[in-house]
Amino acid sequence: MASKPILSMQVSERAKQFLPFAAVKGLPEALAKKEKIPVSKIEISEETAMILNKKINCIQKGASVMITYFCIDTYIHLTGTVLQLDSIFRTFQIEDKIVHLDDIVDIEIFS
């Protein structure tokens, strides 16, 4: 005579073992946050370009600034100290980043 197993599993419980599970909890949410929508570079007006040019001419080495610039497919806000100004290559070095002046859309100079 066959003996019945002591711990029998109900049908509803048995089905749960085949359901998909997240191996890393929260991974889909983290990946969704990481995804970004690509943005195209905006063309600034002549008036805005003149204002930016005046601000750029006021910036000295060692100044604290916050700039908004275009990089690949997004706009980045960068705050830091200007370490180097290169008028030949038209770049700023702020902390460890080198930013081309043509990519800048806004500058704020802190006193």
C-alpha positions in Angstrom: 0.0 0.0 0.0 1.3 3.4 -1.0 1.7 5.9 1.7 0.5 9.5 1.3 3.2 12.2 1.7 3.1 13.9 5.0 3.4 17.4 3.5 1.2 17.7 0.5 1.1 20.9 -1.4 -2.2 22.4 -2.5 -2.6 23.1 -6.2 -2.7 26.9 -5.8 0.6 26.7 -3.8 2.2 24.4 -6.4 1.5 26.9 -9.2 3.3 29.7 -7.3 6.6 28.1 -7.7 6.4 28.6 -11.5 5.6 32.3 -11.4 8.3 34.7 -12.6 10.3 36.5 -9.9 12.7 39.4 -9.8 16.2 38.1 -9.1 17.3 41.6 -8.1 14.6 43.4 -6.2 13.8 46.9 -7.6 15.9 46.4 -10.8 13.1 47.3 -13.3 12.4 50.5 -11.4 16.0 51.4 -11.3 16.4 50.8 -15.0 13.3 52.9 -15.8 14.9 55.8 -13.8 18.1 55.4 -15.7 16.5 55.5 -19.1 16.5 59.0 -20.5 14.8 60.6 -23.4 17.2 62.0 -25.9 17.0 65.8 -26.5 18.2 67.7 -29.5 20.4 70.7 -29.1 18.5 74.0 -29.2 19.7 76.9 -31.2 20.0 80.0 -29.0 18.9 83.4 -30.3 21.3 86.2 -31.2 20.3 88.2 -28.2 21.0 85.2 -25.9 24.3 84.6 -27.5 25.3 88.3 -26.8 24.3 87.9 -23.2 26.3 84.7 -22.8 29.3 86.3 -24.5 29.2 89.2 -22.0 29.0 86.7 -19.1 31.9 84.6 -20.5 34.1 87.7 -20.9 33.5 88.5 -17.2 34.6 85.1 -15.9 38.0 84.9 -14.4 40.1 81.9 -13.5 39.0 80.8 -10.0 35.4 82.1 -10.3 32.5 79.9 -9.1 30.0 79.3 -11.8 27.0 77.2 -12.6 26.6 76.4 -16.3 24.0 74.6 -18.3 25.5 72.9 -21.4 24.5 70.3 -24.0 26.4 67.0 -24.0 25.5 64.2 -26.5 21.7 64.0 -26.0 20.9 65.9 -22.8 21.5 69.1 -20.9 23.7 69.1 -17.9 24.0 71.6 -15.0 27.5 71.9 -13.7 28.6 73.9 -10.7 32.2 74.5 -9.7 35.3 76.6 -9.9 36.8 77.6 -13.3 40.3 76.2 -13.4 41.2 77.2 -16.9 39.9 79.3 -19.8 41.1 78.5 -23.3 40.3 81.2 -25.8 42.0 79.4 -28.7 40.1 76.1 -28.3 37.0 78.0 -26.8 36.7 75.8 -23.7 36.3 76.1 -19.9 37.7 73.7 -17.5 35.4 73.5 -14.5 36.7 71.0 -11.9 37.5 67.9 -13.9 35.2 68.7 -16.9 36.1 70.5 -20.1 33.1 72.3 -21.7 33.1 73.8 -25.1 31.7 77.4 -25.2 29.5 76.6 -28.1 27.6 74.0 -26.0 26.8 76.4 -23.2 23.2 77.7 -23.0 23.3 79.4 -19.6 25.8 80.7 -17.1 25.4 82.0 -13.6 28.4 83.6 -11.9 28.6 83.5 -8.1 30.3 86.3 -6.2 
